[in-house]
Structure formats: structure tokens, C-alpha cells
């Protein structure tokens, strides 16, 4: 069952620090940005701002890679899984 609306959660500071370290370790702010869109394929967007750095990356066209891997880690650390149910 799909439920629409805004979900909010306070993420503990150590978890946020873990995410920031992951972004730094992955050199996220040096990744290429792309706006390529493919029809009928899921897309993953990640936007992050840390201090003076801001970056938006996109992955789609059925090519799982760095963006999708990082998105899964963000979901795991932030605890968003409780709001997302994957189809069986």
C-alpha cells in the first residue's frame, strides 16, 4: 500500500558524521554531475551539502554503480527503510 506524505526523522549526530565521512572517503564532491535521463528506468538522485560544498549526482539507465551503492548506505545509516517497502 502506498502512503504519500512527508516523513521526518532526527538522525543522531554520530550517524550524520558517519555519512559525512563516507562522502569524504568516496570523494563525492569531485564526482561528475550528469543530467542524463532514461525513460522507463529507475533513477537515484543524491544531493549533499557540507559546509561550502554542494553536489547533486544522478544514476539511472539501469547501470548500478557508485551512486546506487552510496544511496543504499545513506538509507541504511539514516534508517529510511521503515518507510520504503520494496516489491516482492
Secondary structure as GFF3:
##gff-version 3
##sequence-region A 1 88
A	DSSP	alpha_helix	13	25	.	.	.	ID=ss1
A	DSSP	three_ten_helix	28	30	.	.	.	ID=ss2
A	DSSP	beta_strand	44	50	.	.	.	ID=ss3
A	DSSP	beta_strand	53	59	.	.	.	ID=ss4
A	DSSP	alpha_helix	66	78	.	.	.	ID=ss5
A	DSSP	three_ten_helix	80	83	.	.	.	ID=ss6
###
